[in-house]
Amino acid sequence: MPYYRRVGEVPHKRHTQFRRPDGGLYAEELMGVEGFSADASLLYHRHLPTAITAAEAVVREPDPLTANHPLKPRHFKTHQLKAGGDLVDGRQLLLGNDDVRLSYVAADADSPLYRNAVGDELVYVESGAGVLESVFGALPVGAGDYVVIPASTTHRWVVDGELRALVVEATSHVGPPRRYLSARGQFLEHAPYCERDLRGPGEPLLADGEAVDVLVRHRTGFTRFTYATHPFDVVGWDGCLYPYAFNIGDFEPITGRIHQPPPVHQTFEGRNFVVCSFVPRKFDYHPQGIPAPYNHANVDSDELLFYVGGDFMSRKGAGIELGSMSLHPSGFTHGPQPGSVEASLGKDATDELAVMVDTFRPLHLGPAAATCEDDRYAWSWAGGETSRVFGSA
């Protein structure tokens, strides 16, 4: 995280005595990334965070991934996937590679206590509401929120009804693009969002209980730890590493006289992938400008676009609808649907809302992809009878 926060009670100096009301010492925990060389927070527990009473291997077969071969653009209708389960075990893997896994979930139940020790998670809430409970406190979230969960954060999801989300599981850390930040981590003036737009837990979350299980995803599989006491026992913490939420509605679009390229929409970055936000914005204001995007070849990246709101002018005739995901892989030239360029001329603005994930290594297809794919999508640029079967989106 780019800025410091302090929640609850912490001692005046780090690594000094901090005593409970009964005279015993609180247990200090340093949670830091990249060893001791990057962002960190100090948490103060009522009980030892190391006190496990059991460790059980959890056997889970990895979701198989198959190559996008023959190479094709693809369209997945996520609202056709089965609903139910929780935000951890209910994830349905659509796409993935060694850097990132992209899953969809329609959760209607609270999750178990969980810790992903492989990398950060970025959850985009498409609809619904809930609370991310963690050792850092409670963080209410709702539609349009990006939720960043640092690696190894013990947490659980509590949902209010049904919560639909895109889950981005990285094998690295996820944060704002480095070009938006100063050398000391402050958002710069040209950044499309800033510290005021970010929400973190506001107070400690204290829970009692003994013999509590925590499911841990780690580099060699899954383990279920049993803790002597509930891990939500932190009376205070401070630092620059914690879960936070950012709403896509607070992203300030960058526009110009002519069509701007996708990097102006960038919102987050991880190792070998970026996440972009397409939000309602004014179109180009050059008198001869063409609002619709130009045809382009993804030379070094696969592009996944998740359509979550508004009207997608450039995709009319392709069968795109709310909840659709389109995959345009490296090696395929893609662009607006036939007729969209002419139709865009004279338009003042767009009200589209979408989340894009660009990966710099190929995305492979997960089990959920086959169950919700529209097989006609690849031919939707061909025109004639082929394109007319799609109607308008």
Phi, psi and omega in degrees: 000150185273358180213159187276141174226152176226126184229133178074206184262131174221154179288164182297321180239142177289153177060033175239170183299131176222110193255146175287167177303333180275003177097345178284164181275137165293151180268115181277135177233126171267121174248111185221156179254156181054052182067233177252024192246007182213202186302145181205163170222154175249126181244144182241111185264147172289331181232170181291124178286356182261357190277086174260147180247349178200152175219120185237127175293133178251116183275116176225121177291133179296143177297128181289145175239135179240147183294148173283080187217124002297151182297123180214149163291147185224156181226123180244133178257094188294334180289353174273349179287155182295144178259160176117166182092196181241177187284355176255300184277346181270006181291136179244113188286121178263313187212156178186166171206195184286351181257332189202147173238134183243116183234158175241144180215140172240087190272138175231014181220155177287148182272163169287171171295134190216150176217122176262106183265008180271320182186180178290156172243142174237117182248123174259121182274109179286316180204161180092187183210161179184191180226130169271110177263134182210178177297345179269348181128190182260138181230101178293139180224158179208189185303135180088356181277132160272133178238118180260124181243111181298149178306141177070018173276120176285124186206172169209156179256127174247120186253153177250094186080235179248134177237121179257137186206152166264126181250122179253109180257114182265161168256021180216194176262153183239135179196182177298150177303140184297333182288347177275351190245148173286174178299335179259008172095007177275143175297135180273168185295333181275356181291142182280000170205169184211185185303326182297338183273353185262141179239132175237173176303139185260344181203160181296154174242111185251126179230142178259159178149155179236161178051056182263134180269143174229123176276128183240124170267124183228185191292341181243009178147215180234141176226141174254112175271142168252122181262145180296327179223163183295134182290345178277071182228025184274119181274344179185158177203159172209157179143197185240017180231117182187162175291147177209162180237146175222126182271136182300335178292345178265002176282125182264111186292146176259122182238172181203182180293329176235172187301130181270144183283163184306329181302340178290345180265001186297136184240321179220164173218148171228187179288118177067023171202158175227159177236132182238155179239121173259114187237165176306134186199161174289143175281176181300146184245014168293137184300336178252014183295151177247109183298323182294146178294152178278159173298140180210150179255127177278090187291320186240009184212154167264139185243121175247127180241125181252115186269116189239358178178162173081202186239123183261085186306317186284351184251007180301133182097000182253358182083007180291137179217175177301135183089355178289150169233127176251138177246119176244104189275160171303137183099354179237129176274127181228169181180195183295157180289157179307131180091345184289326182296308179299320182294337183278342185298132180088353178288140183269330188202167174235148176246024181290152177221119183207155175246129180243137173240118176254126179247146184259008165232153187302142173271132177258160187270130176269175184302324183289339184298318184292335185277348183225019182276139171268103187292346183276348191301320186301335185260009189286348177272353190287338180079186178062211184297327183300317184279335185290339181291347185276338187067209180238146183265000000 
